[in-house]
Amino acid sequence: MTKRRDSKPADPKMFVRMPYQAGQDALAILRGTYGPHAPAPIKTLMAAILAGAEHHVRLRTEWRPSRFAPLLTAASMEFDTPTTQTALKIKANAHQWAKYHGHKIATRLDSFVGRTTVYMVQRARV
């Protein structure tokens, strides 16, 4: 009979890449199932999921600031949009930014004045 070899120790730089919310859900399930006394491979997986979440948050803050970043502290932002094409680009970019970061926003185009307003509806849970 051969001895069972334990897995190699985890690389400290190892992390799991998955959508942020999926990682949080997986972590909650693992914590609920195993509690504080999880086996070593499960602890390694939990540490990798946590490292992935930290990596996700770090990447969100290290990149150049977005033009929509003030929405994190303000309720709304206004942009001058002389043409409908410009307004549609801003609307698409704002919704893409919000989807990437997990926020919910609303946009309103006032074509008479030539202004687009972006409203923060719900901030992401972090």
N, C-alpha and C positions, 0 to 999 in steps of 0.2 A: 504494500500500500504506500502510495506516495503522499508526502506532506502537501497540504494545500498551501500554496504561496499567497501571501497577502499581496494586494495590488501595490504598485509603486506609489510612493508618496506623491501627492499632487504638486504640479508645478505651481509656484506661487503666482505666476502671471496668467494662469489658466482662468478663463471665464467662459460662460455659456452665452452664445448670441441667440437671442429670441426676442420677440416683441416684449416690451417692458411689462405690460399688464399680464401676459401669459406667464412670465417669470414670477411675478408676484403671486399669481394664483397657484403655480406649482409649488412655490415656497410655502404658502399657507397649507396646502395639502400635505406636504412632507412634514411640516411642523406638527400638524394635527394628527398625523398617523404615527410618527415616531417620537414626538415629544423631545425633551432635552437629552435623552439617552439613545440617540440614533446610532446605528452601526457605522463604522468608519467610512465605507463607501458612500453611504447616504450623507454623512457629514461633509464629505468631499464635494458631493453634488450640490449640497446646500450652500457651501462656501463659494462654489463656482457660480451659482445663480446670483448670490449676493454681489460677487465681484462684477458680474455682467451688468447688474443694476447700477452699481457705482460707476462703471465704465460708461453706461448710457447717460447718466446724469452729468458726468465729467465732459463727455463729448458735446452735450447740449450747451454747456457753458463756455467751452474753450473756443468754439468756432466764432468767426466774426459775428458781431451782433447784427441781428436782422433789423430791417426797418420797422418790423412789427413788434420788436421787443418792448417798446414802451407800453404795449397793451397789457403786459404782466402787472403793471402798477396802475395804469389808467383805465377808465371804463370805456373810452372810445378814442379813436384817432380820425383825423380828417386829412384827405389828400385832394389836391387840386387835380381835376381830370378834365382837360379841355376837350377831349374827344371821347366818344363811346369806347373806342378801342383801348385807350389808356385805362378807362374805368374797368373794362373787362379784364385787362391784364392784372390790375391791382386786386380785383376781386378774386381771380384765380390764384394769384400768389398768396394772398391772405388765407384763403381756404386751404391751400397746400401747406402753408406754415402751421396753421392750426391743427390740421390732421396729423402732421408729423409729430408735433409736440403734445397731442392729445387734448387740445382745447376745443371748445365750441365757440364759434363766432357768428356774427351776422353782418351783412354788408347792406348799405343803402346808397343808391345812386340818385343824386339830385341833378338831373341833366340840365335843368333850367339855370342853375347857379354854376354848374360845372364842378361839383364837389362830390367825392365818395367818402362815406363815413363807415368805418369798421368798428363794430361793437364787440366787446368781450362778453360772451354769454355765460360760459362756465369754464373755469380754469381746470387744468388736469390735476389729478391726484398724484402727488410725488412723495 
